[in-house]
Amino acid sequence: MSSAASGGPPMSSYYSDLIGSARIRYEEKVQMCDGIDPYTLRPHADTTTDVNTLPEVTHGDILNYLVYSSSFATLQEMKAFKSLEAHNYFTSG
């Protein structure tokens, strides 16, 4: 159920255009942002440009996010692809 339907913060027009599993994934991601749809934020009113307020981010954090949490492929699928790619290079010469 969307945040707007449950009396939560309003959702963006981007959200209203989503259907099916894409809408469900978006709702799950918005819940990780304390239920605030980032597309509803107003520049300078709801945001800041002060870089000191940003959390410290490491290379490992970026890797974990990009590869393990936002990828539709599992780690095993990625390893299988790399193995297949190596096999193709070997057989192709």
C-alpha positions in Angstrom: 0.0 0.0 0.0 1.4 3.4 -0.9 2.3 6.0 1.7 -0.3 8.4 0.2 -3.1 5.8 0.5 -2.2 5.1 4.1 -2.2 8.8 5.1 1.5 9.1 4.7 3.4 11.7 2.8 2.3 12.3 -0.8 3.9 10.4 -3.6 5.2 11.9 -6.8 3.8 11.7 -10.3 6.7 9.4 -11.1 5.2 6.9 -8.6 1.7 7.2 -10.0 3.0 6.2 -13.5 4.6 3.0 -12.2 2.7 -0.3 -12.4 3.0 -3.8 -11.0 6.3 -4.9 -9.6 8.0 -1.6 -10.4 5.6 0.2 -8.1 6.1 -2.3 -5.3 9.9 -2.0 -5.6 9.6 1.8 -5.6 7.4 1.7 -2.4 10.0 -0.5 -0.7 12.8 1.9 -1.6 10.7 4.9 -0.4 10.2 3.1 2.9 14.0 3.0 3.3 13.9 6.8 3.0 11.6 7.2 6.0 8.6 7.1 3.7 9.6 10.3 1.9 9.4 10.1 -1.9 12.6 11.9 -3.1 10.7 13.3 -6.2 8.5 15.3 -3.9 11.4 17.2 -2.2 11.6 20.9 -3.0 15.2 22.3 -3.7 16.5 24.5 -0.9 13.2 24.1 1.1 13.5 20.4 1.9 17.2 20.0 1.1 20.6 21.4 1.9 23.8 22.0 0.0 26.0 21.6 3.1 28.3 18.7 2.4 29.1 18.3 6.1 25.6 16.9 6.6 26.3 13.9 4.3 27.3 10.6 5.8 30.8 9.2 5.3 30.7 6.8 2.4 33.4 4.2 1.7 34.3 2.2 -1.4 32.8 -0.9 0.3 29.5 1.0 0.9 29.2 1.8 -2.8 30.1 -1.8 -3.9 27.5 -3.2 -1.5 24.8 -0.9 -2.7 25.5 -1.2 -6.5 26.3 -4.9 -6.7 24.5 -6.5 -3.8 21.4 -4.5 -3.0 20.3 -2.8 -6.2 21.2 -5.5 -8.7 18.6 -7.8 -10.1 21.2 -10.5 -10.5 22.3 -12.5 -7.5 26.0 -12.9 -6.6 25.8 -16.5 -7.9 24.4 -15.3 -11.2 27.1 -12.7 -11.6 29.8 -15.3 -10.9 28.2 -17.7 -13.4 28.2 -14.9 -16.0 31.9 -14.2 -15.4 32.7 -18.0 -15.7 30.7 -18.1 -19.0 32.5 -15.0 -20.3 35.9 -16.6 -19.5 34.8 -19.8 -21.2 33.7 -17.8 -24.3 37.1 -16.0 -24.4 38.9 -19.4 -24.1 36.9 -21.1 -26.9 37.0 -18.1 -29.2 40.8 -18.0 -29.0 
